[in-house]
């Protein structure tokens, strides 16, 4: 497990060294839009709201607000029945996203593959229910020990590695809304330092009564903004590695930056991070054709994000406005990678030209901000 604070250092002053691009060679997603990248891309491109019926997902009462949930999890079909009885929903979502990604990967993952998974705190439901059981049961508090692994934040990442024999770096990034960009930075460094040959970079968040009530009572979401769930994964590797193996590059991650803004300076901080990310990959603001926004529906932050992006782009808005949350809801720790998957899916669905440049932005109430720069590749 890795501290998010260590991954959110302020952007350094002065000229920035160029970033090493990463190649995205496979993508998988499971969300309220459905199973697979095609379903997500269509929903995002056409503005289709995802599945909104949480029946069967919670025995507890839910807050009076809209939701977006995955309609059916094909657990037996995609990951089999063996060893899944005690897995929580977070781990199942992550395993399905992983399976979908590996099924489309034009190669073999192998032992030198790693996993970097973004989240909030892992399975909030598992941790909450396990804690309650320690108070409800008779002495000596006979809690079912098979439920404990689900309470550990890196349970899902561990299960992915175990089931697929991935012996490379294995990390869980608890960065909330910044988890996606932070996970990309972590993966880039791990690849550069030789800790793996390729890495599954993902994000996962489950829907449960505990998180739904938390969002509802906090006032952090607009009253009509749905709470969602989902998981997405990208297979990333060094571009020369993919090229030498003849693997098509779906997209290139040209840069990813994080920073911090004190109260009242969030827009300035995000604009600075976007500028730094573009500088690192030698691109100009006028080249940006799309933005996948991360603060959609977040009270007070959506306007800050819009203002920061326009400032960084010289006062203009991009031609392609991608708001994944309008289809899948607020997915917290999974937002960042779902934003990227939604962007790639929309690119494919609309036959976007190779080479289109896009930003993926994130801003959090605690002052953390982030941005990734992507270039469309062979999405056909």
Secondary structure, DSSP 8 states (H G I E B T S, - for coil): -B-SGGG-----SS-------EEEEEEEEEETTEESHHHHHHHHHHT-------TTS-SS---SS-EE--S---HHHHH-STT-TT--HHHHHHHHHHHHHHHH-SS---TTEEEEEEESSS-HHHHHHHHHHHHHS-TTT---GGGGGGGSTTHHHHHHHHHHT--S-EEEEE-GGGHHHHHHHHHHHHHHTTS-SEEEEEEEE---HHHHHHHHHHT-B-TT--EE-EEEEEEEEEHHHHHHTT---SEEEEEEEEEE--TT-HHHHHHHHHHHHHHHTT--GGGEEEEE-S-TTBTTHHHHHHHHHHHHTTT---SEEE-THHHH-B-GGGHHHHHHHHHHHHHHHTT--TT-EEEEEEE-TTSEEEEEEEEE----
